[in-house]
Amino acid sequence: MVSKKYPIKKHQGVFGYDSTAKRFNGKPDVCLYITFKVDGKKTTEKVGWLSEGYTPQLAAELRAKRIRDARHHGEVKTSRDIRAEQQKTNRTLKEIKEHYFSSTKGAAIKGKKQDLSRWEHHLAFLEKKSVKELSQLDIERIKRNMKEEDLAPATIDHALRLLRRVVNHGAEHGLCPSLTFKIQFPKVNNIKTEFLTPEESARLIETLDTWPRQDIARMVKVAMFSGLRRGELFRLKREHLDFYHSLITIAGPKGGKDATVPMSPPVRELLEQQLTFLEKEQARREKRYRNTSQPAPDWEDHGYVFPGVLGKQRVECGAIDRIKKAADLPKQFRPFHGLRHHYAVLLASSGEFNLDQIGQLLTHKSSDITRRYAHFLPEAQQRAADRAAEIIAAHTATAGENKQKKVVDLRRKK
């Protein structure tokens, strides 16, 4: 409780209220207020208590600042207005994260599911903090926690970049200030190229030939013979197949723009078999429920070549790990991703394709991405080294012959 306000001497516009409950230095505590007018509008603002360290001098200085700001920068803001504004521009990381993933940009990210999982597992413990409260210690804590889980540097890098992306989004939308420090990312050596030995490749084909679900087997074979990404296979539709020109249109590839790749004879045969299978499956579904009271499933034909549940776009392939195990492939081999590497490595090792051609077949956006396969060409590099040695030897031999010829000519002249 406070008593009636009274003016503080020698400080214009500063008033005090004596508390009837709080004591300070043996006397009633005093709450200081300031009042001022700007453009005829009177404003009263609470400054604070003497017990909190506020003095009449500080209150007078604050009043003068408020008047200066109002006259030169617009409307007067009370402490309540300032606190509300600070709250809006200093949101917690949880609020900023939710705003980011619900935004148009955040919702359109292809890896949204992985990013959300990454946040929940590695960054959620920071959600109650504001960006102002973040420090390098928090970044080091993220790194330490993830290292203790024996996670790869690339995984730590992804988590830290996600945090920076969310904070940058908040700063762009006025939800928080920018980071006051630079995040130090771990050094990542993530050039991991996978391929199968001839024996492993043969075991995989044998497993696929006898797999119970041949539609799944065909999808894996297409990946093996075309180098298409998993997501590109999942999004592949009938309208993307041009059998007349033997072309496959890849909609929404990793590089961004739609692209086309040639349809090789083995891939063409697999796709034709899959389309025939889909037609028979549709007829089978219609026949199965024709004379029954049980309603047919709500199948939605969206034109996918390798459809998922009830005809919708496939989001996963649960059988791929079982296929990998049945074929006795290496534990570290990532089936779809690894088959794409396997495709590229075999083309490069053959010596019949240059890196630009391989990059076009893999729809790489930059030749730098394809260059990762240049060092993985043992046979081709050996042939090149052998040929280089022959050229150098021949060049050296020619130089020696020329020198010997000059010596002979000089002797003849003498």
Buried (B, 14 or more C-beta within 10 A) or exposed (E): EBEEBEEBEEBEBBBBBBBEEBEEEEEBBBBBBBBBEBEEEEBEBBBBBBBEEBBBEBBBBBBBEBBEBBEEEEEBBBBEEEEEEEEEBBBBBBBBBBBBBEBEEBEEBEEEEEBBEBBEBBBEEBBEBBBEEBEEEBBEEBBEBBEEEEBBBEBBBBBBBBBBBBBBBBBEBEBBBEBEEEBEBBEEEEEEBBBBEEEBBEBBBEBBEEBEEBBBBBBBBBBBBBBBBBBBBBBBBBEBBEEEEEEBBBEEBBBEEEBBBEBBEEBBBBBEBBBEEBEEEEEEEEEEEEEEEEEEEEBEEEEBBBBBEEBEBBEEBEBBEEBBEBBEBEEEBBBBBBBBBBBBBBBBBEEEBEBEEBBBBBBBBEEEBBBBBEEBBEEBBEEEEEEEEEEEEEEEEEEEEEEEEEEEEEEEEE
